[in-house]
Amino acid sequence: PDVQSVLEGDELFKFFRNFFGGDTRTFDYKWLRFVRPDGWSGPHFDFVYMGRGSKQLHTCWVPFGDVPATMGTLTVLVGSHNLPSFAPIRDTYGKTDVDKDGTPGHFGRDPLEISDKYGGEWKTADFEIGDVIIFTMHTMHTSTKNLSDRWRISCDIRFQPAEHPIDERWVGKNP
């Protein structure tokens, strides 16, 4: 209940109602993340995992507690959602569906190779309780490696305008 009160709290819904200019909804499924020491997540667009519904779907990454970058924070490739140099990625990998197409979820394993080839700059920060990152389905992101001896705990949730179609995989009795 404490976790759900954060993820489905009034503050986030109020923000997204204002952002979308009307009612909003979120998936029933929430992606709770536990990143072990030495762990990290590979670079990807969220669209490949949940692109069957609204084109205005946004991810909201919520760290639980204070999370310095050395604990494996989320890192975004600034500009990847709209830089012309990323159009080939958005138009190929970025339009796939990992379930229907069988494509890999991650776009390679080396974040710096991606930015060297396509541009943009990887950005992250030290996060404090109450911070969030909000980004589009075509924002390339990854995490820094967890260099600490503690597990990093966070959650990814998605928001969209309530009247838009929703990706059926992530709602209902058994998302």
N, C-alpha and C positions, 0 to 999 in steps of 0.2 A: 504493500500500500504506500509506503514512503516513496519508493522509486516511481510508482505510477503517478503519485501526486505531483512529482516534478515533471514527468514526461507529458502528462495530460493536464497540467496546471493552467490556471487562468492567464498567467503571464505570457506563455507561448501562444495560446489560442488568441489572445488579444492582439499580440504582435502580428500573427498571420492573418487575422481578420482585417486589420488595417493594411497590411502588405498586399493582400489580394482584393481588397475593397468589398468584402462580403464574407459570408459564412465559409468556414474552412473545415477540413476533416483530415484525419491522420489514419494511417494503416492500423489495423488491430495488432499486427506483428511489430514488435520492437526488437532491434538488433543490439542486445546487451553484449558488450565486448570486454573480454578479459585478456589483456596482453601480458604474457609472461616475461620475465627477464630474458633478454636477448631476442625477444619476439618483435615482429613488425608486420604490417600488412602491405601488400604490393600495390603499385600504381594502377588506377582504374577509373572509369566513369561509372556512376551508379546506374545510368540508363540501361546498361547491359543486363542488370539484375531486376529492374522494375520499370521498364519502359512501355508497358502495355496500356497505361491509363493516361492521365492528364499530362499535357505538355508543359504545364506549369508546376509540376511536382518539384519540391525542394527538400534537400536533406538538412537536418538540424543535428549537429554533433554536440553531445552534452557530456563533458567530463564530470566524473563524480569525485569531488574533492579537488585539492590543489594538485596540478599535474605539470611539472616542469618538462621542457622539451626532452630532457634526458630520460624521461619515463615513457617515451613513445607517443608523443602527441600527434594529432592530425596535422598534415602538411598539405597545402593546396598549391597547385601550379597556376600562379596568377595569370589570368588572360586566356587560359586554355579553353574556356567556354566560348570565346569569341574572336581570338586571334586568327587571321586568315591562314597562318602557317599550320594551324590545327584542323583546318577544314578537311583535309584528307583523312585524318583520324576520326573526326566526328562523322564523316560520310561513309566510313567503312566499319571499323571496330565499333564506333559510337552508335551505330544503328542495329547492332546485333542483339540477340536475345540468347543468353547462355543456355536456357532450357530448350528453346525451339531449334537453335542453330548449332548447339554443341560447341560454341566458341569458348575459349578460356576467359575467365573473368578478369584476370589481371592483364594489363598491357605491358608485358615484359617484366623484368625484375630489377632494372636499374633506372631509378628516377633521374639521375643526372644525364644518362644517355638520351632520355626523352627530351629534357630541356635543352641539351646541347644541339639536338637535331631539329627541334620544332620551335624553340624559343620559350619565352616565359621565364618566370623565376619562382622557385620553390620558397614558400613562406610558412613559418610556424611561429609559435610564441610559447612562453610559459603561461599556463592557464590557472586561474583561481576559481574556486567554487562560485558558481553563478554565471561563468562565461559560457558562451556557445559559439559555434561557427555555423553559418547558414550558406548553402551554395546550391548551384543548379545540378541537374543530372549529367551535364556535360562539362563539369569542372573536374579536371584530372586531380586526383588526390592519392595520398599514401600516408604512411606514418613514419615518424622517425623510429629508429631502433630503441627498444627499451634497454637502456644501459644501467638501470638501477637494479637493486636486488628485491624490488617490490613489484607486484602486479598492478598494471594500470587498468582502471575500470571506467568505462564510458558507455554511452548508448547512442545509436543512430536512430532517429525517427524521421518520418517524412510527413510533409504537409502539402495540401493542394486545395484549390477552391472546391467547396462542397458539391457544386453542381456538375463538376467535370466527371468523366468516366474514371473509374479506379481500376488499378491492376488487381484482378481477382485473386491472384496468388497470395496476397497479403492481408486479406480481410475475410471475415466470416468465422464460423465455428472452429475451424482447424487451419489457420493460416500457416 
